[in-house]
Amino acid sequence: MTTTALHYRDGAWAPGPDPVEEACATQTVEEDWTDCVARAGFNRRSFAEYGGPYSSSYAQLFTGTDGTTFFMHVAFVHSGFEQHLYFHSVVDFLDHAARWAPVFTLQNDDPELVPPGVGSASTVPSFSEDFDEEELTKLRQAPHP
């Protein structure tokens, strides 16, 4: 089964194959989702994650094992909607990040800005395991470059 994802090249989006989703089509019960990511040619551990502890969405960025390609998994926590994005060079990824990373960085990061019913970091699988609440508070209060 061929699935379609969005590919970003030279400042433009185009539909293309979704290697991670295709790798998941052959996933066994014992395998983790990151096994699919690795089988598709990307590093198993994410390079970066975007989204605050009160965000309604988050993104995980994985680098390709070739060192020049990138895969981004975007998830909207409460709706269950997910999107896969592929970047074919460092320049493509940096162009995309310069445009869209602030959306993830700024959204709902302050508890006072959170609309009722929006979940916390505990709904984001790996984010809540990496930091405790005290560490998250320190990160939010740290000066940004």
C-alpha positions in Angstrom: 0.0 0.0 0.0 1.4 3.4 -1.0 0.6 6.3 1.3 1.1 10.0 0.6 2.8 12.6 2.7 4.0 16.1 2.2 7.5 16.7 1.0 9.2 20.1 1.3 11.8 20.9 -1.4 13.3 24.3 -2.4 10.5 26.2 -0.6 7.6 24.3 -2.0 5.4 21.5 -0.9 4.6 18.4 -3.1 2.9 15.1 -2.4 5.1 12.1 -2.2 5.5 8.7 -0.6 5.3 8.2 3.1 8.2 5.9 4.0 7.4 5.8 7.8 3.8 4.9 7.2 4.8 2.2 4.7 7.3 0.8 7.3 4.5 0.7 9.8 2.3 -1.4 7.5 4.7 -4.3 8.2 5.0 -3.6 11.9 4.8 -6.5 14.2 3.1 -6.5 17.6 6.5 -6.5 19.4 7.7 -3.4 17.6 7.5 0.1 18.7 6.6 3.1 16.4 10.2 4.2 16.5 11.2 0.8 14.9 9.1 1.9 11.9 10.9 5.3 11.9 14.3 3.4 11.9 13.2 1.0 9.1 12.3 4.0 7.0 15.9 5.4 7.3 15.6 7.8 10.2 17.2 7.8 13.6 15.1 6.1 16.2 15.4 8.9 18.8 13.9 12.3 17.9 16.4 15.2 17.3 14.0 17.8 18.5 10.4 18.2 19.9 8.2 21.2 19.6 5.3 22.0 21.8 4.9 23.1 25.4 3.5 21.1 28.3 0.0 22.7 27.7 0.1 22.5 23.9 -2.8 21.0 22.0 -0.3 19.8 19.3 3.4 18.7 19.2 5.9 17.8 16.6 8.8 15.4 16.7 11.8 15.8 14.3 13.9 12.9 13.3 17.1 13.1 11.3 17.8 10.7 8.4 20.6 8.2 8.8 22.1 9.9 5.7 22.6 13.1 7.7 20.8 15.3 5.2 17.1 14.4 5.3 14.5 14.9 8.0 11.1 13.5 9.0 8.6 15.4 11.1 5.7 13.8 12.9 3.0 16.3 13.8 0.2 15.3 16.1 -2.8 17.1 17.4 -3.3 15.6 20.8 -7.1 15.8 21.3 -8.3 15.1 17.7 -5.9 12.2 17.0 -5.0 13.8 13.7 -1.4 13.2 12.6 0.7 14.5 9.6 4.0 13.3 8.3 6.4 15.8 6.7 9.6 15.1 4.9 12.5 17.6 4.2 15.2 16.7 1.7 18.0 18.9 2.8 19.2 20.9 5.8 18.3 24.1 4.0 14.7 22.8 3.4 14.3 21.9 7.1 15.8 25.2 8.3 13.5 27.2 6.0 10.5 25.3 7.3 11.6 25.7 11.0 12.1 29.4 10.6 8.6 29.8 9.4 6.7 27.3 11.7 8.7 26.5 14.8 7.3 29.6 16.6 3.8 28.2 16.2 4.7 25.2 18.3 7.0 27.2 20.7 4.5 29.8 21.6 1.2 27.9 21.6 -0.4 27.5 25.0 2.9 27.4 26.9 1.6 29.5 29.8 -1.0 27.8 32.0 -3.0 31.1 32.2 -3.4 31.1 28.4 -4.7 27.5 28.2 -8.4 27.2 27.1 -10.5 24.9 29.3 -10.2 21.3 28.4 -6.7 21.4 26.9 -4.5 18.6 28.2 -1.1 18.7 29.8 2.3 17.2 28.8 1.2 13.8 30.3 -0.8 13.3 27.1 2.4 13.6 24.9 4.1 10.2 25.0 7.8 10.9 25.4 7.7 14.5 26.5 6.3 13.8 29.9 8.9 11.1 30.5 11.9 13.3 29.8 11.2 16.1 32.3 9.6 16.5 35.7 7.4 19.5 36.5 10.2 21.3 38.3 12.5 21.0 35.3 9.7 22.2 33.0 9.2 25.3 35.1 12.9 26.1 35.0 12.9 25.7 31.2 10.0 28.0 30.8 11.6 30.6 33.0 15.1 30.4 31.4 16.1 33.2 29.2 16.0 32.4 25.5 18.8 33.2 23.1 
